[in-house]
Amino acid sequence: KRDAGGPPPDKELLHEAGRAFMLAQFLDSGCEEAEDEMEQLQKLKEEVVALRQELESKQWGRAVLAAPEATRLYISSRNIGNDGVTLLARWAQASGSVANLKELKLWENQIGDAGMKEFAAALMSGSGALPSLKELYLYNNQIGDDGLKALASACASGALDKLTYLRLDGNAIGDAGLQALA
């Protein structure tokens, strides 16, 4: 808007002012997105710190933390149960520090359906929790049909596309679970 008595507006100046206004709007929207991403990163960082502290409180957890580049992880006969496998899965999902695992042994740990559901959910997360896993040993646990169905969903999603060996004997798996895996 120009003053009635003033000179006509400079077209180049108006054009530059319009570009500056559009740039400011773009930057404002970008800043909001950047702030959202920063908040998400901060939450992830806090989660990783909390998971690290929880892992440090367990003997088997300290072994996980001590070997971030390990290709084999044996946490067998430790009775980690559903809580332990959930913790391991959440750590794999949040930290990515066990991405090199090719072999994971979790036999005789009292892992049931609830733990397998959490494990499978972590595998299917966008982070690709265990992308290199070739061998998974889950025998002599308490996994039933529902737990195996969750693991089968993870396999079908491509989350375990490198998996060549899966040992499940000694669980409570019936025909429905086996059919889901087939």
C-alpha positions in Angstrom: 0.0 0.0 0.0 1.5 3.3 -1.0 1.0 6.8 0.3 -1.2 8.7 -2.1 1.4 11.5 -2.3 4.5 9.4 -2.6 6.3 8.0 -5.6 5.1 4.8 -7.3 6.5 1.6 -5.8 9.6 0.1 -7.3 8.6 -3.2 -9.0 12.0 -4.9 -8.3 11.7 -3.9 -4.6 8.2 -5.4 -4.5 9.4 -8.6 -6.2 12.3 -8.9 -3.7 9.9 -8.2 -0.8 7.6 -11.0 -2.0 10.5 -13.4 -2.3 11.7 -12.5 1.1 8.2 -13.1 2.5 7.9 -16.5 0.8 11.4 -17.5 2.1 10.5 -16.4 5.6 7.4 -18.6 5.5 9.4 -21.5 4.1 12.0 -21.2 6.8 9.4 -20.9 9.5 7.7 -24.1 8.3 11.1 -25.8 8.0 12.0 -24.7 11.5 8.9 -26.3 12.9 9.7 -29.5 11.2 13.3 -29.3 12.4 12.1 -28.7 15.9 9.8 -31.7 15.7 12.7 -33.9 14.4 14.9 -32.5 17.2 12.2 -33.5 19.8 12.0 -37.0 18.3 15.8 -37.3 18.4 15.8 -36.1 22.0 13.2 -38.7 23.0 15.1 -41.4 21.2 18.3 -40.4 23.0 16.5 -40.5 26.4 15.1 -43.9 25.5 18.5 -45.2 24.6 20.0 -43.9 27.8 17.2 -45.5 29.9 17.6 -48.8 28.0 21.4 -48.7 28.5 21.0 -48.2 32.2 18.5 -51.1 32.4 20.9 -53.3 30.4 23.8 -52.3 32.7 21.8 -53.5 35.7 21.8 -57.1 34.3 24.8 -59.4 33.9 23.6 -60.6 30.5 22.8 -57.0 29.5 26.4 -55.8 30.2 27.6 -58.4 27.7 25.3 -56.9 25.0 26.7 -53.4 25.7 30.3 -54.7 25.8 30.3 -56.0 22.3 28.4 -53.6 20.0 30.1 -54.9 16.8 29.6 -58.6 17.8 28.3 -61.0 15.2 27.3 -63.7 17.8 25.3 -63.2 21.0 24.6 -66.0 23.4 22.1 -65.2 26.1 21.0 -68.8 26.9 19.8 -70.4 30.1 19.6 -67.0 31.9 15.9 -67.0 32.5 15.6 -63.5 31.0 11.9 -64.1 30.3 9.6 -61.8 28.4 11.0 -58.7 30.1 14.5 -59.6 29.0 13.7 -60.3 25.4 11.6 -57.2 25.3 14.5 -55.2 26.7 16.9 -56.7 24.1 14.5 -56.0 21.3 13.9 -52.4 22.4 17.7 -51.9 22.6 18.2 -53.4 19.1 15.5 -51.1 17.8 16.5 -47.9 19.5 20.3 -48.1 19.3 21.1 -50.1 16.2 24.1 -51.4 18.0 23.5 -55.0 17.4 22.9 -54.6 13.7 25.9 -56.9 12.9 24.5 -59.9 14.7 24.4 -63.0 12.5 23.7 -65.5 15.3 21.4 -64.9 18.3 21.0 -67.7 20.9 18.1 -67.2 23.3 17.3 -70.8 24.3 16.1 -71.8 27.8 15.0 -68.3 28.8 11.4 -68.6 29.8 10.4 -66.5 26.8 6.7 -66.6 26.0 4.2 -65.2 23.6 4.3 -61.7 25.1 8.1 -61.5 24.7 8.0 -62.8 21.1 5.4 -60.2 20.2 7.6 -57.4 21.4 10.7 -59.0 19.7 8.8 -59.3 16.4 7.5 -55.7 16.7 11.1 -54.4 17.1 12.2 -56.5 14.2 9.5 -55.0 12.0 10.2 -51.4 13.1 11.5 -49.0 10.5 15.0 -49.2 12.1 15.6 -52.8 11.0 16.7 -54.0 14.4 18.6 -57.2 13.3 19.1 -56.9 9.5 22.1 -59.3 9.4 20.6 -62.1 11.5 21.1 -65.6 9.9 20.6 -67.9 12.9 18.0 -67.6 15.7 17.9 -70.2 18.5 14.7 -70.0 20.5 14.3 -73.6 21.7 13.2 -74.7 25.1 11.2 -71.5 25.9 7.5 -71.0 26.4 6.6 -69.7 22.9 3.1 -70.7 21.8 1.1 -70.1 18.6 0.6 -66.4 19.2 4.3 -65.8 19.7 5.2 -67.8 16.6 2.6 -66.0 14.6 4.2 -62.7 15.5 7.6 -64.0 14.5 6.1 -65.3 11.2 4.8 -61.8 10.5 8.2 -60.4 11.1 9.6 -62.9 8.6 6.9 -62.2 6.1 7.6 -58.4 6.4 11.2 -59.0 5.2 12.6 -58.1 8.7 14.5 -61.4 8.8 15.3 -61.8 5.1 18.8 -63.2 5.8 17.5 -65.8 8.3 18.5 -69.3 7.2 18.2 -71.2 10.5 15.5 -71.1 13.1 15.3 -73.5 16.0 12.1 -73.7 17.9 11.8 -77.2 19.5 10.8 -77.5 23.1 8.2 -74.7 22.9 4.4 -74.9 23.2 3.8 -74.4 19.4 0.9 -76.0 17.8 -0.4 -76.4 14.2 -1.7 -72.8 14.0 1.8 -71.4 14.8 3.5 -73.7 12.4 1.0 -72.9 9.7 1.7 -69.2 10.1 5.4 -69.8 9.7 5.0 -72.0 6.7 
